[in-house]
């Protein structure tokens, strides 16, 4: 008799659900004082512009029976463990050490060419600062990677530079978002992972936080995108990127916890409170928010640039304070329902599941764009994280996976496969910055015209990349999701995918005299090099690859939450 899907087997197991729930809670939540629920006002009001839509934009994605059966098999294999998997000859420790060597090469090239500078130009071999004195941008962003990888000499040089030579008491304007996620997040993570005894790192983080927090002094609390390091009074702000203003909370809340300064938490909570009160499009929000009125503006909805980490931080704030802020989780769940309702599409030939964009939502005829930034690949891992709260499937009774959890895991795995194809379908094995997909129009049911020259795999490939979008910046989102999918599902294919990507990076992005650079066109062989490298290559891409290839669990997902720059911060309780 064939085995029933675990959805149906739940009916048989109802009498023991309460007992299992109790044991599960004891097993997965670290001991701490009971955290009281913290509730905010959260509107359920739809954006009034939706009433004027004359075009039906809904797709209402749901997993197929086949996809649910595949998930069932993944769950069963995870529970069976190593005894159900064939022995592997892969030496993951060797692969991990190759990533350490890459990080060391990138760091050595930086110290050779531009140590202490905020930008590194690896082909020209020089550096530039964002302010006259510099703000330790690359060093702070790299510090916890060096520490986690055991590169103690490199870590000490970076740490000593920051505490002895960097000051934020200087003139200059900096990006509030980037300075928060890269510098503040990096300093806080390094403080924690070095044992929480290096108080000079914490003091530097506090100094930066105090100056950046002046940007929150607007009528709504929603800050401008630029922070003035020496500034008093009310900052000037009109509109701000949605993702940039909603991706400050993990860092400032943890800074508040460490320093005992409640104002840091209060200021960033004020931002998210304004957003929770603002009407939305079935949980989805446009890519701009008004600093004057606190409402969402703009006509486009995207989980790529200017939208992505708004959704990421709804979930991660809830996880950070041990699942106590229930309205944040409710808002995240509402947003994911909106994603499934409007943004998920399947390509016609390769059956690739992707996340598109809604355009012109403020008009009467919004339309769907089959555009997916590389940035959107974060969502695969985020969905898996939200489905299990970071607990591996092997440790979760199957009956505790709700219908929503199952849907999110299926969508996570499908998106992970699509993001892999964005790499493996190019001649270089590296992904473009932006991809489009062949599509069938939702209303006419006719295939939308596309340029054959943009097709990665003719004649039936579904991924389209115009020349202007073919560059590669060594971005982390895909390997980030592979890491989360591996830790949660236990499927080794995600590790193998990561290894393929790392090999392509080594082949095309590594410089002969050490270090790495971005690339201009992933469809050319060899790709021409671009004179630039982002700090997230070491801070994120190599860190996630290092953790993906680790046979141990150096950063437990049940005890830590990664900020959007891959700086792992400990979960905590406000009352502990």
DOLONU-501064 format. One record per residue (C-alpha): residue number from 1; y, z, x. Coordinates in nm, 3 decimals. Each point is the difference from the previous one (the first is absolute). Last residue first. Layout:
NUM  Y  Z  X;
...
This chain:
576  3.853  3.020  1.655;
575  0.231  -0.053  -0.300;
574  0.123  -0.349  0.088;
573  -0.355  -0.112  0.072;
572  -0.082  -0.237  0.282;
571  -0.151  -0.333  0.095;
570  0.026  -0.073  0.368;
569  0.199  -0.301  0.123;
568  -0.162  -0.310  0.153;
567  0.265  -0.245  0.129;
566  -0.119  -0.343  -0.114;
565  0.352  -0.142  -0.054;
564  -0.031  0.029  -0.381;
563  -0.081  0.369  0.038;
562  -0.364  0.084  0.042;
561  -0.139  0.291  -0.202;
560  -0.219  0.265  0.154;
559  -0.260  0.256  -0.110;
558  -0.232  -0.199  -0.226;
557  0.060  -0.316  0.200;
556  -0.131  0.173  0.312;
555  0.171  -0.125  0.316;
554  -0.237  0.033  0.298;
553  -0.307  -0.096  -0.205;
552  -0.272  -0.098  0.246;
551  -0.158  -0.340  0.063;
550  0.344  -0.145  0.075;
549  0.038  -0.378  -0.034;
548  0.225  0.020  -0.306;
547  0.200  0.283  0.160;
546  0.085  -0.215  0.304;
545  0.071  -0.299  -0.224;
544  0.234  0.214  -0.210;
543  0.182  0.122  0.309;
542  0.021  -0.351  0.145;
541  0.171  -0.140  -0.309;
540  0.213  0.305  -0.077;
539  0.207  0.157  0.277;
538  -0.103  -0.248  0.271;
537  0.077  -0.316  -0.199;
536  0.250  0.191  -0.214;
535  0.250  -0.004  0.288;
534  0.069  -0.366  -0.073;
533  -0.041  -0.262  0.270;
532  0.241  -0.277  0.089;
531  0.038  -0.325  0.188;
530  -0.218  -0.218  -0.221;
529  -0.304  -0.172  0.143;
528  -0.137  -0.342  -0.085;
527  -0.336  -0.002  -0.175;
526  -0.270  -0.175  0.203;
525  -0.118  -0.156  -0.215;
524  0.242  -0.026  -0.292;
523  -0.058  0.141  -0.349;
522  0.108  0.352  0.100;
521  0.354  -0.121  0.072;
520  0.275  0.191  0.180;
519  -0.190  0.287  0.161;
518  0.098  0.362  0.075;
517  -0.039  0.128  0.353;
516  -0.238  0.217  0.199;
515  -0.008  0.196  0.324;
514  -0.127  -0.086  0.343;
513  0.058  -0.279  0.252;
512  -0.208  -0.257  -0.188;
511  0.144  0.094  -0.335;
510  -0.221  0.103  -0.291;
509  0.083  -0.165  -0.334;
508  -0.259  -0.282  -0.005;
507  -0.339  0.121  0.119;
506  0.054  0.374  -0.023;
505  0.144  -0.031  -0.349;
504  -0.292  -0.222  -0.102;
503  -0.245  0.260  0.134;
502  0.179  0.272  -0.196;
501  -0.029  -0.204  -0.319;
500  -0.373  -0.050  0.046;
499  -0.043  0.371  0.075;
498  0.181  0.092  -0.319;
497  -0.229  -0.224  -0.204;
496  -0.299  0.167  0.163;
495  0.134  0.343  -0.092;
494  0.053  -0.110  -0.361;
493  -0.353  -0.141  -0.007;
492  -0.135  0.346  0.080;
491  0.026  0.115  -0.360;
490  0.037  0.380  -0.006;
489  0.196  -0.021  -0.327;
488  0.279  0.252  0.066;
487  0.033  -0.002  0.379;
486  -0.062  -0.375  0.023;
485  0.242  -0.083  -0.282;
484  0.269  0.216  0.160;
483  -0.045  -0.165  0.340;
482  -0.015  -0.350  -0.148;
481  0.318  0.076  -0.195;
480  0.187  0.094  0.317;
479  -0.151  -0.307  0.169;
478  0.168  -0.215  -0.265;
477  0.334  0.182  -0.002;
476  0.053  0.019  0.377;
475  0.228  -0.293  0.093;
474  -0.025  -0.174  0.336;
473  0.314  -0.203  -0.087;
472  -0.168  -0.332  -0.080;
471  0.199  -0.311  -0.090;
470  -0.119  -0.257  -0.254;
469  0.259  0.064  -0.270;
468  0.256  -0.274  0.074;
467  -0.273  -0.263  0.037;
466  -0.123  0.047  -0.359;
465  -0.329  0.192  -0.038;
464  -0.244  -0.076  -0.281;
463  -0.326  0.188  -0.056;
462  -0.228  -0.158  -0.263;
461  -0.228  -0.210  0.218;
460  -0.160  -0.294  -0.181;
459  0.089  -0.302  0.216;
458  0.107  0.133  0.241;
457  -0.004  0.347  0.160;
456  0.345  0.136  0.082;
455  0.186  -0.206  -0.260;
454  0.372  -0.039  0.069;
453  -0.029  -0.370  0.081;
452  -0.150  -0.058  -0.346;
451  0.329  0.107  -0.156;
450  -0.065  0.166  -0.335;
449  0.022  -0.095  -0.366;
448  -0.104  0.265  -0.252;
447  -0.339  -0.056  -0.162;
446  0.030  -0.029  -0.376;
445  -0.075  0.285  -0.240;
444  0.340  -0.072  -0.163;
443  0.082  0.368  -0.050;
442  -0.152  0.191  0.291;
441  0.046  -0.289  0.243;
440  -0.313  -0.046  0.211;
439  0.051  0.108  0.357;
438  -0.033  -0.098  0.363;
437  0.107  0.298  0.202;
436  0.301  0.087  0.212;
435  -0.003  0.186  0.328;
434  0.265  0.194  0.191;
433  0.014  0.140  0.355;
432  -0.291  -0.216  0.107;
431  -0.337  0.149  0.094;
430  -0.187  -0.030  0.329;
429  -0.334  -0.173  0.056;
428  0.176  -0.265  0.209;
427  -0.116  -0.298  -0.210;
426  0.089  0.184  -0.321;
425  -0.264  0.072  -0.267;
424  -0.114  0.321  0.171;
423  0.331  0.181  -0.022;
422  0.109  -0.060  -0.360;
421  -0.372  0.018  -0.080;
420  -0.004  0.365  0.108;
419  0.290  0.071  -0.235;
418  -0.198  -0.159  -0.282;
417  -0.306  0.213  0.080;
416  0.208  0.318  -0.002;
415  0.149  -0.104  -0.332;
414  -0.350  -0.023  -0.149;
413  -0.101  0.338  0.144;
412  0.313  0.173  -0.132;
411  -0.034  -0.167  -0.342;
410  -0.356  0.129  -0.030;
409  0.106  0.346  0.114;
408  0.289  0.007  -0.246;
407  -0.220  -0.104  -0.290;
406  -0.257  0.265  0.089;
405  0.268  0.269  0.022;
404  0.143  -0.107  -0.336;
403  -0.342  0.017  -0.164;
402  -0.035  0.348  0.144;
401  -0.199  0.076  0.313;
400  -0.123  0.356  -0.055;
399  -0.337  -0.123  -0.125;
398  -0.078  -0.144  0.343;
397  0.008  0.346  0.158;
396  0.245  -0.027  0.288;
395  -0.095  0.075  0.361;
394  -0.146  -0.340  0.093;
393  0.298  -0.164  -0.167;
392  0.218  0.147  0.273;
391  0.283  0.228  -0.112;
390  0.351  -0.133  0.056;
389  0.134  0.068  -0.349;
388  -0.301  -0.196  -0.134;
387  0.162  -0.279  -0.203;
386  0.347  0.049  0.147;
385  -0.121  -0.059  0.355;
384  -0.190  -0.311  -0.108;
383  0.311  -0.134  -0.171;
382  0.211  0.078  0.306;
381  -0.244  -0.178  0.229;
380  0.018  -0.326  -0.195;
379  0.372  0.047  -0.064;
378  0.101  -0.016  0.367;
377  -0.081  -0.372  -0.015;
376  0.331  -0.049  -0.182;
375  0.185  0.001  0.335;
374  -0.169  -0.329  0.090;
373  0.222  -0.138  -0.273;
372  -0.158  -0.152  -0.309;
371  0.161  -0.286  -0.190;
370  -0.166  -0.143  -0.312;
369  0.327  0.035  -0.191;
368  -0.016  0.092  -0.369;
367  0.287  -0.078  -0.233;
366  0.250  0.188  -0.210;
365  0.142  -0.197  -0.294;
364  0.250  0.207  -0.197;
363  0.187  0.127  0.302;
362  0.001  0.335  0.184;
361  -0.354  -0.060  0.123;
360  0.113  -0.307  0.195;
359  -0.304  0.005  0.231;
358  -0.329  0.186  -0.020;
357  -0.198  0.008  0.322;
356  -0.358  -0.068  0.105;
355  -0.290  0.225  0.093;
354  -0.319  -0.176  0.108;
353  -0.367  -0.033  -0.091;
352  -0.156  -0.297  0.177;
351  -0.245  -0.201  -0.205;
350  -0.017  -0.270  0.272;
349  0.058  -0.284  -0.246;
348  0.240  0.108  -0.278;
347  0.180  0.300  0.154;
346  -0.027  0.324  -0.197;
345  0.315  0.179  -0.114;
344  0.122  0.360  -0.014;
343  0.372  0.049  -0.074;
342  0.055  0.060  -0.371;
341  -0.240  0.242  -0.168;
340  -0.189  0.111  0.309;
339  0.323  0.079  0.184;
338  0.138  0.174  -0.309;
337  -0.306  0.222  -0.019;
336  0.059  0.076  0.367;
335  0.357  0.102  -0.082;
334  -0.110  0.235  -0.277;
333  -0.252  0.161  0.235;
332  0.274  0.054  0.259;
331  0.232  0.151  -0.261;
330  -0.273  0.237  -0.117;
329  -0.072  0.099  0.360;
328  0.368  0.078  0.056;
327  0.012  0.188  -0.330;
326  -0.281  0.229  0.115;
325  0.178  0.154  0.294;
324  -0.281  0.240  0.102;
323  -0.241  -0.247  0.160;
322  -0.023  0.190  0.328;
321  0.363  -0.028  0.104;
320  -0.052  -0.316  0.208;
319  -0.234  -0.163  -0.254;
318  0.268  -0.021  -0.269;
317  0.252  -0.123  0.256;
316  -0.259  -0.256  0.111;
315  -0.053  -0.151  -0.343;
314  0.364  -0.064  -0.084;
313  0.052  -0.080  0.370;
312  -0.213  -0.316  -0.005;
311  0.164  -0.133  -0.317;
310  0.350  0.022  0.147;
309  -0.157  -0.119  0.326;
308  -0.034  -0.358  -0.113;
307  0.321  -0.094  -0.180;
306  0.261  -0.117  0.248;
305  -0.239  -0.250  0.163;
304  -0.335  -0.030  -0.173;
303  -0.116  0.165  -0.320;
302  0.251  -0.215  -0.183;
301  0.201  0.002  -0.321;
300  0.305  -0.226  -0.008;
299  0.319  0.005  -0.208;
298  0.212  0.262  0.171;
297  0.096  0.344  -0.121;
296  -0.184  0.327  -0.049;
295  0.210  0.286  -0.134;
294  0.152  0.290  0.195;
293  0.356  -0.073  -0.113;
292  0.206  -0.021  0.318;
291  -0.280  -0.046  0.256;
290  -0.143  -0.281  -0.209;
289  -0.360  -0.094  0.076;
288  -0.133  -0.328  0.132;
287  -0.350  -0.149  0.022;
286  -0.076  0.005  -0.370;
285  -0.236  0.265  -0.141;
284  -0.348  -0.001  -0.149;
283  -0.123  0.279  -0.228;
282  -0.020  -0.223  -0.307;
281  0.336  -0.154  0.093;
280  0.200  0.311  0.075;
279  0.265  0.228  -0.148;
278  0.156  0.248  0.250;
277  -0.084  0.370  -0.026;
276  -0.272  -0.010  0.266;
275  0.242  -0.182  0.230;
274  0.265  0.269  -0.029;
273  -0.261  0.269  0.068;
272  -0.115  -0.197  0.306;
271  0.346  0.015  0.152;
270  0.059  0.365  -0.092;
269  -0.330  0.090  0.163;
268  0.143  -0.144  0.323;
267  0.296  0.238  -0.007;
266  -0.191  0.304  -0.124;
265  -0.263  -0.029  0.271;
264  0.255  -0.010  0.281;
263  0.209  0.270  -0.168;
262  -0.291  0.243  0.003;
261  0.039  0.072  0.373;
260  -0.305  0.201  0.110;
259  -0.021  -0.208  0.318;
258  -0.364  -0.107  -0.026;
257  -0.017  -0.039  -0.378;
256  0.337  -0.178  -0.020;
255  -0.107  -0.237  0.277;
254  -0.316  -0.068  -0.202;
253  0.212  -0.080  -0.304;
252  0.234  -0.216  0.208;
251  -0.285  -0.211  0.141;
250  -0.206  -0.046  -0.314;
249  0.313  -0.075  -0.207;
248  0.176  -0.277  0.188;
247  -0.172  -0.300  -0.153;
246  0.174  -0.019  -0.339;
245  0.338  -0.116  0.132;
244  -0.149  -0.269  0.223;
243  -0.249  -0.125  -0.257;
242  0.261  -0.053  -0.270;
241  0.247  -0.173  0.230;
240  0.343  0.149  -0.056;
239  0.293  -0.096  -0.218;
238  0.358  0.127  -0.005;
237  0.046  0.256  0.277;
236  0.292  0.148  0.190;
235  -0.083  0.335  0.155;
234  0.165  0.312  -0.145;
233  0.161  0.226  0.255;
232  -0.087  0.046  0.367;
231  -0.140  -0.241  0.257;
230  -0.124  0.000  0.356;
229  -0.346  -0.161  -0.014;
228  0.107  -0.253  -0.263;
227  -0.304  -0.092  -0.208;
226  -0.053  -0.350  -0.134;
225  -0.208  -0.087  -0.307;
224  0.234  0.187  -0.233;
223  -0.138  0.314  -0.161;
222  -0.126  0.079  -0.351;
221  0.119  0.356  -0.065;
220  0.155  -0.109  -0.329;
219  0.368  0.069  0.081;
218  -0.061  -0.049  0.371;
217  -0.054  0.264  0.270;
216  -0.346  -0.125  0.101;
215  0.142  -0.176  0.308;
214  0.078  0.340  0.151;
213  -0.376  0.045  0.026;
212  -0.014  -0.234  0.300;
211  0.205  0.237  0.209;
210  -0.195  0.317  -0.087;
209  -0.331  -0.182  0.033;
208  0.083  -0.118  0.350;
207  0.084  0.350  0.121;
206  -0.305  0.140  -0.178;
205  -0.224  -0.256  0.170;
204  0.152  0.093  0.336;
203  -0.062  0.368  -0.072;
202  -0.359  -0.079  -0.097;
201  -0.058  -0.182  0.329;
200  0.158  0.288  0.192;
199  -0.229  0.231  -0.193;
198  -0.310  -0.117  0.179;
197  -0.235  0.258  -0.155;
196  -0.127  -0.190  -0.304;
195  -0.323  -0.086  0.188;
194  0.086  -0.336  0.155;
193  -0.123  -0.170  -0.317;
192  0.260  0.178  -0.215;
191  0.303  -0.061  0.220;
190  -0.109  -0.360  0.063;
189  -0.023  -0.055  -0.376;
188  0.346  0.145  -0.059;
187  0.154  -0.206  0.281;
186  -0.162  -0.322  -0.119;
185  0.100  0.052  -0.361;
184  0.360  0.069  0.102;
183  0.006  -0.301  0.233;
182  -0.203  -0.266  -0.182;
181  0.010  0.086  -0.372;
180  0.344  0.161  -0.002;
179  0.179  -0.225  0.248;
178  -0.141  -0.306  -0.176;
177  0.118  0.115  -0.343;
176  0.346  0.126  0.098;
175  0.068  -0.309  0.209;
174  0.247  0.098  0.270;
173  0.377  0.018  0.040;
172  0.162  0.135  0.314;
171  0.185  0.283  0.165;
170  -0.199  0.275  0.163;
169  -0.154  0.338  -0.076;
168  -0.344  -0.155  -0.037;
167  -0.093  0.097  0.353;
166  -0.269  -0.145  0.223;
165  -0.030  0.080  0.371;
164  -0.194  0.323  0.051;
163  -0.205  0.039  -0.319;
162  -0.069  -0.370  -0.044;
161  -0.060  -0.092  0.363;
160  -0.232  0.296  0.051;
159  -0.211  -0.104  -0.300;
158  -0.032  -0.359  0.116;
157  -0.098  0.096  0.355;
156  -0.240  0.264  -0.129;
155  -0.167  -0.244  -0.241;
154  -0.056  -0.258  0.273;
153  -0.160  0.263  0.219;
152  -0.213  0.132  -0.286;
151  -0.145  -0.328  -0.123;
150  -0.263  0.179  -0.209;
149  -0.002  -0.257  -0.279;
148  0.136  0.249  -0.254;
147  0.288  0.092  0.234;
146  0.097  -0.358  0.081;
145  -0.006  -0.086  -0.369;
144  0.206  0.314  -0.073;
143  0.278  -0.115  0.234;
142  0.039  -0.366  -0.089;
141  0.269  0.028  -0.269;
140  0.197  0.255  0.200;
139  -0.001  -0.225  0.308;
138  0.091  -0.316  -0.191;
137  0.305  0.145  -0.176;
136  0.130  0.242  0.263;
135  0.347  -0.010  -0.156;
134  0.207  -0.207  0.245;
133  0.320  0.102  0.174;
132  0.227  -0.282  -0.120;
131  -0.191  -0.041  -0.324;
130  -0.283  -0.234  -0.101;
129  -0.106  -0.035  0.362;
128  -0.121  -0.304  0.190;
127  -0.289  -0.072  0.239;
126  -0.101  -0.246  0.268;
125  -0.298  -0.199  0.118;
124  0.098  -0.343  -0.131;
123  -0.351  -0.058  -0.133;
122  -0.053  0.363  -0.105;
121  0.327  0.051  -0.187;
120  -0.007  0.370  -0.083;
119  0.234  0.175  -0.243;
118  0.107  0.364  -0.019;
117  0.032  0.051  0.374;
116  -0.153  0.297  0.179;
115  -0.221  -0.210  0.227;
114  0.098  -0.365  -0.012;
113  -0.196  -0.224  0.233;
112  -0.256  0.205  0.192;
111  -0.018  0.282  -0.257;
110  -0.053  -0.256  -0.275;
109  -0.263  -0.191  0.197;
108  -0.177  0.328  0.074;
107  0.001  0.092  -0.369;
106  -0.149  -0.333  -0.108;
105  -0.268  0.018  0.269;
104  -0.083  0.360  -0.086;
103  -0.031  -0.087  -0.367;
102  -0.228  -0.293  0.086;
101  -0.217  0.220  0.224;
100  -0.032  0.251  -0.285;
99  -0.105  -0.286  -0.227;
98  -0.269  -0.102  0.249;
97  -0.109  0.364  0.006;
96  -0.067  -0.020  -0.373;
95  -0.217  -0.305  0.050;
94  -0.204  0.181  0.263;
93  -0.039  0.302  -0.227;
92  -0.108  -0.234  -0.278;
91  -0.299  -0.119  0.199;
90  -0.163  -0.235  -0.248;
89  -0.379  -0.007  0.017;
88  -0.028  0.120  -0.357;
87  -0.301  0.163  -0.166;
86  -0.070  -0.135  -0.349;
85  0.167  0.196  -0.279;
84  -0.183  0.205  -0.261;
83  -0.065  0.300  0.226;
82  0.365  -0.010  0.109;
81  0.127  0.123  -0.335;
80  -0.175  -0.008  -0.337;
79  0.318  0.110  -0.172;
78  0.202  -0.284  0.150;
77  -0.274  -0.248  -0.094;
76  0.010  0.119  -0.361;
75  0.378  -0.031  -0.016;
74  -0.003  -0.349  0.153;
73  -0.271  -0.110  -0.242;
72  0.206  0.126  -0.295;
71  0.300  -0.185  0.138;
70  -0.203  -0.321  0.003;
69  -0.105  0.066  -0.360;
68  0.363  0.053  -0.095;
67  0.091  -0.330  0.164;
66  -0.278  -0.181  -0.185;
65  0.105  0.151  -0.333;
64  0.349  -0.135  0.064;
63  0.296  0.221  0.085;
62  0.301  -0.008  -0.232;
61  0.332  -0.178  0.036;
60  0.233  0.021  -0.299;
59  0.161  -0.344  0.045;
58  0.332  0.066  -0.171;
57  0.309  -0.216  0.048;
56  0.050  -0.125  -0.357;
55  0.331  -0.184  0.010;
54  0.276  0.073  -0.251;
53  0.115  0.314  0.177;
52  0.301  0.153  -0.175;
51  -0.161  0.337  -0.068;
50  -0.089  0.029  0.367;
49  0.370  0.025  0.087;
48  0.011  0.345  -0.162;
47  -0.205  0.151  0.286;
46  -0.280  0.203  -0.153;
45  0.050  0.370  -0.062;
44  -0.282  0.231  0.110;
43  0.249  0.218  0.184;
42  -0.107  0.261  0.250;
41  0.164  0.341  0.009;
40  -0.160  0.193  0.281;
39  -0.295  0.236  0.009;
38  -0.126  0.218  0.283;
37  -0.350  0.130  -0.060;
36  -0.055  0.326  0.179;
35  -0.176  -0.010  0.337;
34  -0.278  0.256  0.022;
33  0.014  0.154  0.343;
32  -0.204  -0.198  0.248;
31  -0.365  -0.083  0.068;
30  -0.056  -0.367  0.071;
29  -0.074  -0.218  -0.303;
28  -0.312  -0.214  0.027;
27  -0.291  0.243  -0.018;
26  0.133  0.255  -0.247;
25  0.120  -0.274  -0.231;
24  -0.336  -0.173  0.017;
23  -0.185  0.320  -0.081;
22  0.209  0.058  -0.311;
21  -0.020  -0.362  -0.107;
20  -0.376  0.006  0.051;
19  -0.039  0.301  -0.229;
18  0.220  -0.154  -0.265;
17  -0.183  -0.334  0.009;
16  -0.348  0.150  -0.039;
15  -0.047  -0.057  -0.372;
14  0.157  -0.353  0.014;
13  -0.266  -0.148  0.229;
12  -0.176  -0.234  -0.239;
11  0.325  -0.149  -0.127;
10  0.119  -0.055  0.356;
9  -0.293  -0.236  0.059;
8  0.192  -0.266  -0.185;
7  0.283  -0.026  0.254;
6  -0.259  0.034  0.280;
5  -0.131  -0.346  -0.080;
4  -0.358  0.021  -0.141;
3  -0.290  -0.048  0.241;
2  -0.238  -0.280  -0.092;
1  -0.339  0.098  -0.152;
